[in-house]
Amino acid sequence: MTEPLRLSKRMSELGLCSRREADEWIERGWVRVDGKVVSELGTKILPSQRVTVERQAAAEQSKRVTILINKPMGYVSGQAEDGYKPAVALIKAENRWKEDKSPAQFHPTQLRSLVPAGRLDIDSVGLLVLTQDGRIAKHLIGETTSVEKEYLVRVQYIKPGKLPESELKRLNHGLILDGKKLLPAQVKWQNEDQLSFILREGKKRQIRRMCDIVGLKVVGLKRVRIGRVKLGDLPVGEWRYLNEGEEF
């Protein structure tokens, strides 16, 4: 027999919104199950039951922004820590890229509930996504995500000679981190000291740890693409909106 599950979890599974958004909508009376309004948090339903949301929910969701920033070194992706500023501190009118084609107008209220969808550590630079939209966050960092992330990685081999071909193959498929085999990656040389990495997962400091295993020291790391969205010409420390029609 099918087990009942929390309505907010079911809404997230259906791709309607994030769990946090679901709880907000339930409290506001914007969610119906089999045509009846459900406004009590924690309500459980069967997967076979029909879930619909009121138009107000869709209207509010459409106002939520997603911002792309070219994160400089020395900024943390999430909340401020150890005296370092968070990347969200760069999102202000004067740092908006002059060539941003989005018609959206910047307003400080857009900074509310703006969370990183995938992190870049403090020593890494490049494309960082900050979003108010729970659907985008789930798509990029949810447990089942398969969205590609592409990085350019400058390295030094700490052993004599060059990195053997067999070790490059291990980077592509064959390494274990935290007791688990990594998903296959695409790793190839761009030039004599720079590798391109394409990953479908994002363990903490994954690329640096992968390189360490095969005797490579990471000198610089830059994320240049997430899914179909590229960093492109966005200058360091500047940001733009994710445009309508642009999808990861």
URNOR-V763624 format. One record per residue. N is the residue number from 1. RES is the residue in three letters. PSI is psi in degrees with one decimal (* if undefined). NEAR is the number of other ideal C-beta (glycine too) atoms within 8 Angstrom. Layout:
# URNOR-V763624
n=(N & N)
res=(RES & RES)
psi=(PSI & PSI)
near=(NEAR & NEAR)
This chain:
# URNOR-V763624
n=(1 & 2 & 3 & 4 & 5 & 6 & 7 & 8 & 9 & 10 & 11 & 12 & 13 & 14 & 15 & 16 & 17 & 18 & 19 & 20 & 21 & 22 & 23 & 24 & 25 & 26 & 27 & 28 & 29 & 30 & 31 & 32 & 33 & 34 & 35 & 36 & 37 & 38 & 39 & 40 & 41 & 42 & 43 & 44 & 45 & 46 & 47 & 48 & 49 & 50 & 51 & 52 & 53 & 54 & 55 & 56 & 57 & 58 & 59 & 60 & 61 & 62 & 63 & 64 & 65 & 66 & 67 & 68 & 69 & 70 & 71 & 72 & 73 & 74 & 75 & 76 & 77 & 78 & 79 & 80 & 81 & 82 & 83 & 84 & 85 & 86 & 87 & 88 & 89 & 90 & 91 & 92 & 93 & 94 & 95 & 96 & 97 & 98 & 99 & 100 & 101 & 102 & 103 & 104 & 105 & 106 & 107 & 108 & 109 & 110 & 111 & 112 & 113 & 114 & 115 & 116 & 117 & 118 & 119 & 120 & 121 & 122 & 123 & 124 & 125 & 126 & 127 & 128 & 129 & 130 & 131 & 132 & 133 & 134 & 135 & 136 & 137 & 138 & 139 & 140 & 141 & 142 & 143 & 144 & 145 & 146 & 147 & 148 & 149 & 150 & 151 & 152 & 153 & 154 & 155 & 156 & 157 & 158 & 159 & 160 & 161 & 162 & 163 & 164 & 165 & 166 & 167 & 168 & 169 & 170 & 171 & 172 & 173 & 174 & 175 & 176 & 177 & 178 & 179 & 180 & 181 & 182 & 183 & 184 & 185 & 186 & 187 & 188 & 189 & 190 & 191 & 192 & 193 & 194 & 195 & 196 & 197 & 198 & 199 & 200 & 201 & 202 & 203 & 204 & 205 & 206 & 207 & 208 & 209 & 210 & 211 & 212 & 213 & 214 & 215 & 216 & 217 & 218 & 219 & 220 & 221 & 222 & 223 & 224 & 225 & 226 & 227 & 228 & 229 & 230 & 231 & 232 & 233 & 234 & 235 & 236 & 237 & 238 & 239 & 240 & 241 & 242 & 243 & 244 & 245 & 246 & 247 & 248)
res=(MET & THR & GLU & PRO & LEU & ARG & LEU & SER & LYS & ARG & MET & SER & GLU & LEU & GLY & LEU & CYS & SER & ARG & ARG & GLU & ALA & ASP & GLU & TRP & ILE & GLU & ARG & GLY & TRP & VAL & ARG & VAL & ASP & GLY & LYS & VAL & VAL & SER & GLU & LEU & GLY & THR & LYS & ILE & LEU & PRO & SER & GLN & ARG & VAL & THR & VAL & GLU & ARG & GLN & ALA & ALA & ALA & GLU & GLN & SER & LYS & ARG & VAL & THR & ILE & LEU & ILE & ASN & LYS & PRO & MET & GLY & TYR & VAL & SER & GLY & GLN & ALA & GLU & ASP & GLY & TYR & LYS & PRO & ALA & VAL & ALA & LEU & ILE & LYS & ALA & GLU & ASN & ARG & TRP & LYS & GLU & ASP & LYS & SER & PRO & ALA & GLN & PHE & HIS & PRO & THR & GLN & LEU & ARG & SER & LEU & VAL & PRO & ALA & GLY & ARG & LEU & ASP & ILE & ASP & SER & VAL & GLY & LEU & LEU & VAL & LEU & THR & GLN & ASP & GLY & ARG & ILE & ALA & LYS & HIS & LEU & ILE & GLY & GLU & THR & THR & SER & VAL & GLU & LYS & GLU & TYR & LEU & VAL & ARG & VAL & GLN & TYR & ILE & LYS & PRO & GLY & LYS & LEU & PRO & GLU & SER & GLU & LEU & LYS & ARG & LEU & ASN & HIS & GLY & LEU & ILE & LEU & ASP & GLY & LYS & LYS & LEU & LEU & PRO & ALA & GLN & VAL & LYS & TRP & GLN & ASN & GLU & ASP & GLN & LEU & SER & PHE & ILE & LEU & ARG & GLU & GLY & LYS & LYS & ARG & GLN & ILE & ARG & ARG & MET & CYS & ASP & ILE & VAL & GLY & LEU & LYS & VAL & VAL & GLY & LEU & LYS & ARG & VAL & ARG & ILE & GLY & ARG & VAL & LYS & LEU & GLY & ASP & LEU & PRO & VAL & GLY & GLU & TRP & ARG & TYR & LEU & ASN & GLU & GLY & GLU & GLU & PHE)
psi=(138.9 & 131.6 & 140.7 & 152.5 & 161.5 & 139.1 & -41.3 & -37.8 & -41.9 & -40.1 & -38.9 & -43.1 & -37.6 & -6.4 & 17.1 & -35.1 & -179.9 & 168.0 & -39.4 & -44.2 & -41.0 & -44.5 & -39.7 & -46.4 & -39.1 & -46.6 & -32.4 & -3.9 & 26.6 & 4.9 & 134.6 & 141.4 & 120.0 & 39.3 & -7.7 & 135.7 & 132.3 & 119.6 & 10.6 & 121.6 & 145.0 & -3.0 & 137.1 & 144.7 & 167.7 & 147.5 & -24.2 & -14.0 & 148.4 & 127.5 & 128.6 & 157.5 & 151.7 & 161.7 & -29.0 & -35.4 & -46.5 & -37.7 & -41.4 & -39.8 & -36.6 & -19.9 & -12.3 & 137.5 & 155.7 & 129.8 & 136.9 & 130.7 & 143.9 & 93.7 & 126.9 & 168.7 & 149.9 & -1.7 & 143.1 & 154.4 & -40.1 & -130.4 & 152.8 & 138.9 & 145.2 & 36.0 & -2.7 & 143.5 & 148.5 & 152.6 & -29.8 & -22.1 & -19.8 & -12.2 & 91.9 & 163.4 & -42.7 & -16.0 & 1.3 & 135.0 & 130.0 & -25.8 & 11.0 & 123.2 & -6.0 & 138.5 & -6.5 & 140.9 & 136.2 & 137.2 & 137.8 & -23.3 & -19.7 & -13.6 & -15.1 & 135.3 & 26.3 & 112.8 & 149.8 & 131.9 & 78.9 & 131.7 & 159.2 & 130.0 & 170.9 & -29.2 & 0.1 & 154.7 & 172.3 & -155.8 & 119.2 & 133.2 & 128.0 & 129.9 & 150.6 & -6.4 & 110.5 & -28.9 & -40.7 & -43.2 & -45.2 & -39.9 & -37.2 & -32.2 & 6.3 & 163.2 & -29.7 & 12.4 & 143.7 & 21.0 & 130.1 & 141.5 & 128.8 & 135.9 & 146.1 & 126.8 & 115.7 & 129.8 & 160.1 & 133.9 & 124.0 & -0.2 & 166.4 & 149.1 & -153.0 & 162.0 & 123.0 & 150.0 & -34.7 & -33.9 & -33.0 & -39.2 & -38.2 & -36.8 & -36.2 & -37.5 & 115.7 & 3.2 & 151.4 & 130.5 & 138.4 & 35.9 & 4.3 & 141.6 & 132.9 & 151.8 & 152.7 & 138.3 & 169.9 & 108.7 & 124.8 & 158.2 & 134.5 & -40.9 & -169.7 & -18.3 & 15.9 & 129.9 & 151.2 & 129.1 & 130.9 & 117.3 & 156.5 & 15.9 & 172.0 & 68.6 & 159.3 & 125.8 & 39.7 & -49.1 & -43.1 & -39.9 & -37.5 & -46.2 & -41.5 & -40.2 & -36.5 & 9.7 & 21.3 & 136.1 & 127.8 & 123.0 & -32.0 & 144.6 & 126.9 & 126.7 & 128.0 & -10.3 & 142.1 & 112.7 & -125.8 & 1.4 & 122.9 & 152.6 & -40.5 & -135.8 & 10.3 & 120.1 & 155.3 & 132.7 & -0.9 & 166.9 & 163.8 & 165.0 & 149.9 & 123.4 & 156.2 & 135.0 & -14.7 & 127.7 & 146.3 & *)
near=(2 & 6 & 4 & 6 & 9 & 8 & 15 & 11 & 9 & 12 & 15 & 14 & 6 & 7 & 6 & 9 & 13 & 10 & 11 & 7 & 10 & 15 & 10 & 8 & 14 & 16 & 8 & 8 & 8 & 9 & 17 & 11 & 12 & 6 & 6 & 6 & 6 & 11 & 8 & 6 & 7 & 5 & 10 & 7 & 12 & 6 & 7 & 4 & 8 & 6 & 13 & 7 & 12 & 11 & 5 & 8 & 12 & 9 & 8 & 8 & 11 & 6 & 6 & 9 & 12 & 12 & 14 & 14 & 13 & 15 & 13 & 9 & 7 & 6 & 13 & 11 & 11 & 8 & 5 & 8 & 7 & 3 & 4 & 10 & 8 & 11 & 14 & 8 & 8 & 13 & 13 & 7 & 5 & 4 & 9 & 11 & 9 & 4 & 6 & 8 & 4 & 9 & 3 & 6 & 4 & 8 & 5 & 5 & 5 & 11 & 7 & 6 & 4 & 12 & 9 & 10 & 10 & 11 & 8 & 10 & 8 & 8 & 5 & 11 & 12 & 13 & 15 & 15 & 15 & 13 & 14 & 10 & 10 & 11 & 11 & 13 & 13 & 12 & 9 & 14 & 8 & 8 & 3 & 4 & 11 & 5 & 10 & 10 & 12 & 11 & 14 & 11 & 14 & 9 & 12 & 7 & 10 & 6 & 5 & 2 & 4 & 4 & 8 & 6 & 5 & 6 & 10 & 13 & 9 & 11 & 13 & 10 & 8 & 5 & 10 & 6 & 10 & 4 & 4 & 6 & 4 & 13 & 6 & 6 & 13 & 8 & 10 & 7 & 8 & 7 & 5 & 4 & 7 & 11 & 11 & 13 & 12 & 11 & 12 & 10 & 8 & 8 & 9 & 3 & 7 & 12 & 12 & 10 & 10 & 13 & 13 & 9 & 8 & 11 & 9 & 11 & 9 & 11 & 7 & 7 & 14 & 11 & 15 & 10 & 11 & 13 & 9 & 6 & 12 & 7 & 11 & 4 & 4 & 12 & 7 & 6 & 7 & 12 & 12 & 12 & 10 & 13 & 7 & 4 & 4 & 7 & 6 & 9)
